[in-house]
Amino acid sequence: MKRIHITIHGTVQGVSFRSDARFVAKNLQLTGWVRNNANGTVEINAEGEEDKLKELYRWCQRGSRNAQVEKTECEWQPATKEFKQFVVKDIK
């Protein structure tokens, strides 16, 4: 089990990015959250098996159908197992 923290830059708000990310993460059996940030980015914290986290990261590099991803950043961390499910959080 690992954790990945992803920040997605570009046209990623108002294009169903969060709801699509939640759908992808749930299908991959990941836990964590996704949220919009005030600076226009989307942020994801997810935990699960490393190969499934990598699959989520690859999806983030493309994004939802109407998104225009310009850049992604990720940081790997040890899992803390603090999440019970994958949720959409309010803007930070």
N, C-alpha and C positions, 0 to 999 in steps of 0.2 A: 504494500500500500504506500502510495506517495500522494503529495499535494502539488498542484500547479497553480500559480497565480499568473493570470493573463490580462494584459491591457491591450485593447483593440482601438486603433486610431482610424479616422476616416469618417465617411458618412455611415454611421452605425447606430444612430438614434432616430427613432421614428420610422424604422424600416423593418420592424418585427424581429430585430436581432435578439433581444432578450428572450422572447417567447420561443423562438426557434432554437436558441442555445439551450434553453431548459428542456425542450423536446429531445434534442440530441443527447444531452447529458443523462437524462432519464433512461433513454434507450441503451446507453452505454453502462447503465447501473452505477452512475457516479453520484456523489453527494456534494453539497456545497451551495453556492449562490452565484447569481449574475445581477449586476446593477448598472444603471447609467450614472456617470459622474458629471458634475456641473461643468467640467471643461470639455464636454462633448465626446469623451471616450466611454467605452464599455469595459467593465472590469469583471473578471471571473475568478473565483476561488473554488477549486474542485479537488475532490479526493477520490481515489480508487486505484485500480490496477494501472501500472505505468503504460502499458500498451493502449489501454482505453483512454487515458489522459492524453496520450500523443495523438490519438484519433480526434479527440475534441479540439486539440490545438490546431490540427490540420484543417478542421472545419472552420475554426475561427479565422484562419488565414484567407478563406473564401468568403465566409459569412452568409447571411441570409440572402435571398434572391435579389432584393433591392439594395443591399448594402454595397458600399464601395470601400473595401478595406485598404488602407494605405500602408499601415504598419502594425505589427503585433510585437509585443514584448512578453517574455515569459520568465518565470523564476520557479525553480524546483525547490521543494521543501519536504521535510518529513511529514507524514500524515499525523494529524492529531486526533482523528476520529471524533471531532466535535459536532459533525453534521449528521442529521438523521435522514435528510432527503435533499433534493436540489430545488431551490426556490428562486423566484425573482424578488429582489429586494428593492426598496425605495431608493431614490437618488441620494447620493452622498452630498 
